[in-house]
Amino acid sequence: MLTRLLVYLAYFLKTSARYQSTKHFFRRLLVIPQSQPKAYFDVFMLVMVIISVFLQIDKVSHQPPQWQLVFEDCIVALFIIEYLLRAWIHNDNHQIILDHYERSEYLSIPVKLHKVFKTIAAKKIEYALSPLALIDLLAILPSYRPLRFLRVFLIFRLFKLFRYINSIKLFTQILFNKRFELYTLGVFLGLLLFIGSIAIFLFENPDNGGDVHDLFDAFYLAVVTMSTVGYGDIAPQTAGGRLVVMGLIFTGLGVLSFFTSIIVSAFTDKVNDLKENRVYAELQRHEGIVIICGFGRVGMHVARQLADHQQPFVIIDKLERHIEDASRLGYLTIQGDASNNDVLSLAGINRNASAILCTTGDDVSNVYITLTSRQLNADIRIISRAYRHDNVRKLYQAGADHVIEPFEIAGMVAAEYVGQPVAFGAIAGIMHEEKEFVLDTVRAHPGSAIIGKKIAEIDFDHSKLMLIGVISTDPPHLKQNESYQMQDRHFYFNPKRTFEVQEGDLLVVLGKQIGIDYFRYQIEKSRFKIGKKR
């Protein structure tokens, strides 16, 4: 009966959206390094720890008022709640129960509850004995007022800062990663101190006219000498003792230099990780991130345009020189292969990315990036560059929403407007970011006067606009020449004068912003008049 109840409860917790979302929230708050709630919580707890330490210090020499005791109790209660929450999210007890139950069902053997409880207890003990958990527990003890000697554990409340300050955590991680080198250095240092202490005691004992009365004094002098501190309270008096001290000074300098080189090399190895962590933390703060894959000529121009429009984006590239160029411009960068699942996941493809731009100069790479992106996120918008025209279809089949052929577009523009210097100059001005002219789209809304009209019948000259093309999904337009496929629609570049505008078409026009706004106003005005007549 108890087994069935536990299994039912475990399945309930596993399928409960509220329980899972609550646990995920506390994981984001307490554990997940890059989450924004954790950053705010760490700062808050950092302030609470410092305040609690000062309150404890103040109690040593002053009788605290009642409000101070209540405030301290609230802080300690917060520490206890945090400790219990961390123990709760350390593992999933319901999953342990289900694993044992499903294994028993598969093997047709009874569930042994004592093994289930033993596994759950082992997981909780594993957390309780972890260094940071022990510090959390010992940080709570100084608040137990009846036992004043527990105030000695106040130092562990300061150690609690290790959990909330990333720089301290990074330093301890570096020391842990270099533990073999540090262990070797420690053994060598211990051997030197042992030899130096014995030698100093033999030369500097009172029988030889020295000031070293026991081995502890000898060890103290050896440590002070090797650390190059030299307090001067104990000084060598004999020639032999001075030679030993000189040797310890030189070896101490070598040991310190070796220790410094270990730490510097470890920090150097961590520089890239630090940069990536900064990028990931920055990406967490934005919504609608655009992922640019490739920082060549096209990617550089796209990034500049997005930066001008204050659109958040991140650049992924395999080449170190491209990453360095982008970093110098102040862009967020990730060095890696954009077709790799982990790289795209870290960039936020399943979290807060709104679009992916495949701008590498290699169509094969763009196809792989498109395939990977579509597999990871079926709804994300993918725009890809195509170097060769025969690869356009492959990119659409891979999952691209739009495929752009920059060279073909440039050729079409040059061929069409080479005999029209004014129009060609206006387009060139837009490409070079001159602000006089803009390129924009105007939609043919239902009920507007331009629907059903031929291009020749629409007065673009009155608004001083030039029609570049029409984007449409209407089947009759397929008979037109100079169409450019855009997956589920077509772009008709410089359409013929007999081209009829249909409902939902997008007119791509070139001109000054005031002219485009006036043209939109005329279309909306015609919709209102037609609707009023009906």
N, C-alpha and C positions, 0 to 999 in steps of 0.2 A: 504493500500500500504506500509506504514511504517512497519507494523507488518510483512508482507511477506518478506520485505527486511532484517529486523533484524533476522528473522528465517533462511533465506537463508545464511546470513553471519555467524550465529551461527553454522549451520551445516557445512559450509565450514571450519571454524576454528577447529571444532571438528575432521574433517576428514583430515585436512591438516597435513601431516607428518612433513613438515618444521616448521610449527607453533608449533606443539607439541614438537618436538625435541629442538627447541629454548627455549621454556618455561622450558622444563626439564633441559636443560643446566644451565639456570639461577637459577633454584631450587637447583641443585647440587652445584652451585657456592656460593649461599647465604644462603640456608636453611638447606639442608640435612647434619646432623652432621658428618657422617662418610665418606663423599666424600673427595677425595684427592684435587680436585680444591678448595673446601671451606677452607681447611687447608692453602693452599698457599695464597688465597685471604685474609684470616684473618690476616696473618703475614704482607702482603702488606698494608692493611688498618691500622693495628696497627702502622706501621712506619709513614704512612701519617698523622694520628691523632696526634702523638707526634710532628712531624715536624710542623704541623699547629699551635699547641699550642705554641711552641717556637717562631714561627713567630709573633703570636699575642702579646706575651709578649715583644718581641723586639720592636714592634711598639709603645709601651707605652713610651719608653724613647728615641727612635731614629727615625729619618725620614728614612723609608725604601727605598732602591733603586727600580727602575722600575721593574727589573727582579724579585725581591722578591714579589712585588705586583702581577705580572703575574703568578708566581708560586703558590701563595696562591689562586688566582682565579681558577687555574686549580684544586687544591685540593678541593675547595668548589664545583666546577662543578662536581667533582667525587662524593662528598657527596650527591649532589642533584640527580644525576643519580642513585645512589644506593637507595636513598629513593623512587624514582619513580618506580624502578624495584621491590623493595620489595612490594610496593603497588600493582603492576601489578600481581605478582605471588601469592599474598595472597589468591586469589580465582579465579575461572573461571567464568567470566561474561557470556560467551556463554552458559555455562551449566545452569545458572540461567534462561536465556531466553528459552532454550529448555525445562527445567522442567515446566515452566509456560505454554508454548505452548502445550506440550504433555498432561498436565493436562486438559487444555481447550478443546483439541481435544477429549479426553476420555469422558469428561462430556458434550461435545457439547455446550460449552459456549464461548463467545468471549474472546479474550485475553485482559486483562486490562494492558495497557502499563505503567500506573502510578504505579501499584504495582510492575511491573518488575523493573522499574527505582528506586523505593523506596527500593527494596531488594538489588539491586546493590549498591546503595548509602550507605545503612546500613552496608554492608560488608566492604566498603572502610573506612567508619567512624570508624568501629570497629578496623580496623588496625591503623588508624591515632591516635586513643585514647589509644592504647596500650602503656605501659611504654617505651619500647625501641624505638617505632616510635616517641613518643614525644621527647625523648632525641635526636634522629636523627634530628628532625626538629629544636629544640632549638640549636643544635650544628652548624647549618647553619647561624643563625641570627647574631653572632658576626662579620661576614664578611661584613655586610651592613654598609659601612663606614660613610654615612651621619648622622646616629644616633649612636653617640659614647656610649650612655648609654647601648646599646645592648651588649657591651663587657662584661657586667656582666654575660651573658649567656655562657661565655667561659668555665665556670666550667662544663657545660653540654657536652662540647666537650671531656672533660676528662671522664665523665660518659659514653661516647660512647665506651670507652675501654671495658665496661662490655659485649658488644656484641661479641668481638673478643678474649677475654681471657677466656678459658674454666674453669680455676681455680676460677675466680671471679663468673662466671655463676653457677658453682657448689656450691660455698658458698651461693649465694643468693637463690639457689634452696633448700639448706639445711635449711636456715632460714625460707623459705616459708613453708616447710614441717613440721617444728616445731613451726608454728605460734601459735597454741593453748597454748603450754607450755610457749612460750615467752610472749604471751598476759597475761597469768596468772601471770608470773613473773613481767611484766610491771605494772599491776594493784597493786600488792603487793608493788613494789618499789615506785610507785606514792603515795600510802597511807603512807608509811614510811616517804617519803620526806615531805609530807603535815604535818604529826604529828610532825616530827622533826623540820620543819621550824617554826611552831607555838610555840613549846616549847622553841626553841632557842630565838625567839623574846621576849617571855615573861620573860625569865631569863636574856637575854643579852641586853636589851634596855638601852639607856643612863640613864634613871631614876634609874636603878639598878646598875649603874657603868659599864655597858658593852659597846662594840664598835659597836653593831648592831643597825643602825639607822632606818631601815625600813624592810618590809617583804622580799624585794628582797635580801638584805644583808643576812637575815636569810636563805633564800632558797639557796643562793650561798654557805654559810658555810656548810649547810646540804649536798649539792651535793659534795663539795670538801672533806668533811669528809667521806661520804659513799664510795666514790671512792678511799679512802685511799691515796689521793694525798697530801693534807695538805700543801698548799702554805705558810701559816703563815701570810698572810697579815691581816687576821681577826682571832683573837684567843679568846676563851672563857675566861672571867674574873671572873665569879661567880662560886660557887660550883655547883649550879643547872645546869648551862650551861655546865660545864665540865662533869657532869654525863650524860646529854643528848648526848653530843658528844661521850663519851665512848660507850654509847649504839648504836649510829649510826655506830661507827667503827666496832663493833662486828657484827651487822646486815649487814653491807656492805660487810664484808668478807663472810658471809653466802650467800648473794645474788650473789656475784661474783663466789663463788664455785658452786652454783646451775646453774648459766648461763654457766659456763665452762663444767659442766657435761652434760648439754643439747647439747652443740655443739659437745662434744666428742662422745656422744652416737649417734648423727646424722651422724657424719663422720664414725663411726663404721658400722652403717647400710648401708652406701654408699660404703664400701670397695669393696664388690663383684661387684657392678655396675661399679665402677672404673676399676676393673680388666677386666670385660667383655668389657667395652668400649675400653680399650687398645688392647684387642685381636681383636675386630672388626676393629679397625683402622689399626692394623698390617696386617690383612687379606686383607684389601683394597689395600695394596701396592703390592701384589703378583698376578701373574697369574698362572693358572694350579695347584691350591691348591688341595691336596689330603686330604680327610676327613677320619680319622680313628675312627671308632665307637667301642669303647672298648679298655681299656688299661690293659689287662691281660698279660699272658706270650707271646701270639702270637702278640698282639698289641704292646707290648713293643719292641719285636724284629724287627717288621716292622718299627716302628718309628726310631729305632736306624739305620737301613739300609737307610731309607730316609734321615735322618740327615747327615749320612756319604756322601751321594750323593748330598747334598745341595738341596734337593727337598722340597719346602715349604709344610707344612701340619699342620693340626689342629686335636686335639684329643677331642672326645666327650665321656664322661662317666658319669654315674649316681652316682658312688661311690666317696665320698669325698677323701678317702685315695688314690684311683687311680689318682685323679686329683692332689693331693699333690705330689705324686711320679713323675708325669709327669712335674709338675711345677718346682720341684727341679732340673730336668734335663734341664730346660730352654725351654721346648716345649710350644707351644700355646695350651691352653686348654679351653674347655667350659663344665661346669658341667650342665648336663641335660639329658633328655631322647632323644636318637638319632632317635627314631621313631616319635618324635613330629615335626610337620611341621614347627613351628616357630623356633625351635632350628636349624634344617637343613637349613632353609632360612637364618638365621643369620650367619651360617657357610659359606654361599656363594654357595649353591648348584645350584642356578639359575643365579649366577653372574660370578664367576671366578674359580669354582671347576672343576677339570678334572676327578676325580675318587672318588669312595667311597669304603672303605674297611670295611666290616662287620666282626669284629674279636672278638666279644663277645663269651663267652663259652656256650651260650644258643642258640640253633637253633631256638627257637620260636622268640626270640628277633631279631635274624638275618633276619628271614622271614619278620617281621614287618618293620624293617629298610629298607629292600630291597623294599617292597611294597610302603612304603612312598617315598623313594628316586625315584623310577621309576615313581610314580605319579607326583612328583614335577618337574622332569626333564627326559623326555623320551629318551634323547640322552646321558646321562652321563654313564660312564663305572662303573659297579658295580661288585666287587669281594667279594665273601662271603666265610666264613669258615663254614664247616659242621662238627658237632661233631659226628653225627650218619649217616651212609650210606643211610638209608631209607629216610632221609630228603633232599638229594641232589636234587631229582626231584622237590620237593616242592620249593626249592630255585630258581631253573631255571624257574619254572612256575610263581614265584613271580616277576621275572624280572632280575635275576642276569645274568651277562655276563659270569662269570666264578665262579665255586665252587671248593674249595680246601678242601680236607680231610687230615689234617696234620698227624693224627694217622695212617690212611691207607697208606699214602705215606711212613711214617717211617717204617711201617711193611713190605711193599714191598721191600724197600731198604735193610732192615736187612735180610730178607729171601733170597734175590737174591745174596747179596755179603758177607754173613757171612763166606763163605768158601774162600773168596778172600781178605786177609788182606790188600794188597796194595790198592785195589780199595776202600775198606771200610774205610781205613785210609784217603784217599784223600777226600772222601765225608764228613767224620767227620771233616776234616780240613776246608772245605768250611763252614760247619755249625757253626764252632767256629771262623770264620772270619780270618783264616790263609790265607795269600796272595799268597802262592806258587801256588795254583791251583784255577782255576775259572770254573764256569759253564756258558755256553753260547749256543746260537742257531745259526745254519748256514742254510740258506735257499737254497733249490734246485731250482735255477732260471731256467727259460726256456732256453733250448739250452745247458745246462751244461752236462758234461760227466757222472755224477752220476745218471741221470734220466734213469729209466728202469733197473738199476743195482741192484743186490741183495746185502744185507749187507755184505755177505762174500766176494764180489768182490771189495768192497771199501777199500782202503789201509789206515785205520786209524792209524796203527802202525807207518807208515812212518812219520806222524806228531806227534806221541806220544800222541794220543788222545784215549779216551774211550767213546764209544757211550752209553749214558744213555737211550735214547728213541727217538721216532719220533712223532711229532705232525702233524696230517694230516686230511684232509677232504675227501680224496679219498675213495669212497665206497668199492673197492676190499679189502682194509685193514681190513674191519670189520670182515673178516674171521679169523684174527689173534687172538691169546689169549692175556691175560693181557692188555686189552685196558681199558683206563680210560676216561670217558666221560667229554668233556669240551664244553657243549652246542652244537655249530654247528661244532665241530671237536672232534677228539679223540687223546688221548696221549697213545702211545704204548710203555710201559715200557720194556726195554731190549728186543727188538724184535728179532725174530728168524733169523738165518743166511739166510733163504730163503726169507725174507721180501724184497720186491721190492720198491725202492724209486721212488715216482711219482713227477711230476711237482708241485711246491708250497709247498712241505713238509718241515717241520722244523726239522733239526737234532739237538738234544740236546746232546752236547758233553762236556766231562770233560777233562781238561788238563791245561797246561800253556798257557798264552795268546799268546806267540810267536808261539806256535804250532797251535792254533786256527786261528791266522792271516795267517799262511802259508797254512793251509787247505783251507781257503777262497780264497787265491790267486790262488791256483791250480784249484779251481772250476771256477773262473773268466777267468783264462788262457785257460781252456778247452772250455768255451763258445766262446772265441775269435777265437780259432782254428777251431771249428765246423762252426762258422759263416763265416769264411774266405773260407772254402772248398765249402760252398754253393754258 
